[in-house]
Every structure is written in structure tokens, then in C-alpha cells.
Amino acid sequence: MVRIVNNIIFALIFLLLVTLAYQTLGSKNHINGKTYTYKSKNRTLELKFVNDTLCILTNNFKCKCIDPESRSLSQSCRYILKSDTLILQNLSYKKKNASSDLILSIPSQNCSECWFLSDESKKMNRLIGGNYLTDYQKYGSVPNIEVDTLFMMKNKIFLTKTDGKISFTFIFK
């Protein structure tokens, strides 16, 4: 009888330790299930952490007159969280040419709500030069995830992409 009671006590202690270990390991990934958002004129970028390894980056232009294929763009990524660093790897990334495709190319749109996606705005991209961002670059640049490193600081996530000599930083809150 004493032996049965000892076995039951041992089993309960073992179960308690396993439960505590599981909860401790599970709490390390504090972003699981959360969504972080970057907002700019007439669009949002959402970074949604589906589970411990999968996230989805979705760009949504809010302009109704944009072609439906360009209005919402999603990229599924595998991620690893180490301290305050996130490493994302796009699950469907395909390099189109020898140079890296850091920003998704959105076809020109004739839409008064999203003027920054027009032919004129894209042409200004070549005229301004220097380190100044055009409206197209500021509001129409959609990051293309290949293998990217993001940084977390004070409940914000920072994603920086470089297109030629200009860097774009997206701050997700």
C-alpha cells in the first residue's frame, strides 16, 4: 500500500514538473498569435504570427480603384525568434533575376486615391535622386521577404530593406 501511494506521489510530482517545463518553454515565444501593423497613407502592412514558426506579411492598399490582384499581397514566412531578433524566410520566394528583388513591383495604377502608384509617381523616382524618398517609395513600397532579419524593441518590430542607395524602414506596432 505504501508503495502505491509513493508511486502516485512520484507520478503527480513528475506531471507537475512536466507541466511547468512546458509552460516555461511555451512562454518564451511571446509573439505567437499577435499581429503587428505598419500604417501609411491608404495602406497597411500586417505581420501576423500564426504559431511558433509561421507568420504572414500582408500588404493591403485601401484604395478601391486599384486592381484586385495588387490590392492585397501576402507572403507566408517561417520565422525564428532569438531574444530581440527575428529571422524571416519567405516560403515561396523566387529570385527573378541576378539582383535581389527586395521590393515587390506593383504595376502602375490609375487611381486618384492611391496617386503614389501612378506612372508619374514612378517616373519621379528617377528624377529626384539623392537620398530623398518619392511618394511612390514612401507609400507604395512593399517589402519582399527573402531571408530577412528584423529587430524588436519596446513592443515594436523594425524591418529595413535597401533598394539601391535608399533604405526603407517599416516600423510595426
N, C-alpha and C positions, 0 to 999 in steps of 0.2 A: 504494500500500500504506500509506504514511504517512497519507494522507487517511482511509482506512478505520479505522485504529487511532485517529486523532483523533476521528472520528465516534463510535466505540464508547465512548471515554473520556468524551466530551461527554454521550452518552446515559446512561451509568452515573451520572455526576455529577448530571444532571438528575433521574434516577429517585430517587437518594438524597435530593436536596433536596425533591422532592415527597413522599416517604415521611415525612421528618422534619416537614415542614409539616403533613401530615395527622395525624400522631401528636400534635403540639403542639396543634392545634385540637381534636382529639378529647378530649384530657385536661382541657380546661377544664371540661367538664361532669362533675364528679366524683360526681354523684349518680345518673347513668344506671345503671339496673339495681339500685339499692339500695331497701330498704324501711325506712321509719321507723315506729315504733309508739308509740302513746299507750295506756296501760292504766289502767283504773279498775275499780271493783267490777263484776264479772260482764260486762265488755265490753272490747273493744279497738278502736282506730281504727288502720288501717294506711294509710300513704301510700306507695304503690309507684310508683317511676319506671320506666316500661316502656321508654322510649327517650329521645332528646334533646328531645322535645316533648310526650310524652304521659305522664300519671300517673293513678293511680286511687286515690281515697279510699274506703275500705271500713270501715263500722261493723259489728261483729259482737257481738251480745249472746250471752253464753254460756249463757243460761237456756233449758232445753229446753221449758219450758211456754209460751214466747212464740209468738205466731202467726208462722208461717214467713215471711210477707211482711215482717214488721218485724224479724226476727232478723238478717238480713244486708242492708245497704243500701249500694250502690256508686254512685259518681259519677265519670265519666270527665272528665278536665280536660286542657286544653292548658296548658303552662307555659313560662315564660321564666325563666332563671336569670341574674341580673346581680350579680356579686360575692357578697354575702351576703343578697340579696333574691330571693325567688321570687314571681312573679306567676302565679296560677292563674285560669283561666277555664273554668267548667263548660261542657261541650259540649252539655248537654241542659237547661240552666236555663230555667225558665219562671216568670215572676213571676205569682203567684196573685192578688195584689191590689195596691192602691196602695202599701201599706207593703212594705218589703223582707222577704222570708222568710229571715232569717238562720239560723234553727234549724229543722231538719226536725221536723215534728209527728208524734210516734209515738202511735198510738191507745192508749188506756188498756188495760192488760193485767192480768188477774187471775192473777198468778204469784208465789208466795212467794219464789222465788229472786231475782226482779227486782222487789221490793216498790216501788222508786222509780218504776215505770211505772204504778202503780195510780191509781185515781180519787182516793183520799185524798191521795196524794202530790202529785198535780197541783193539788188544792184548796189544799193548804198553800202552794203557790206564791203564791197571792193573799193569804194570811193573814200570812205572815212580814214581807213588805215590807222597806223599807230596802235595804241593800247586802248582805244575807245570802243565800247560796245555799241553796236547799232540796235535799233528796236528789234530787228529780226533775231539778233544774237541774244538779247536780253529776255525776250518774251517767247520766242519760237524755238529755242534750242532745246532739244530733247536728248538727254544723255543716253548713249548706247552702252550698256554694260557688257564688258568682255570679262576681264578679271580685274576688279577694282577694289581699292582699299578706301574705306570710309572711316571717319573718326567720330566718336561720341563724346560730347562734352555738355554737362548740365542739361541732360534730357533732350539734347539736340543732336542730329546726325548731319555731318558735313560730307558732301560729295563734291570733289573737284575734278573737272575734265578740262583738258587743254586742246584747243583747236588752233593749230598753227602757233602763233605767238601770243594768243589770248587765252586766258584761263577763265572758266566758268565755275562758280561755286554755288551749289544748291544747298540751302540750309533747311532741313526737315525738322519740324517741331511736333 
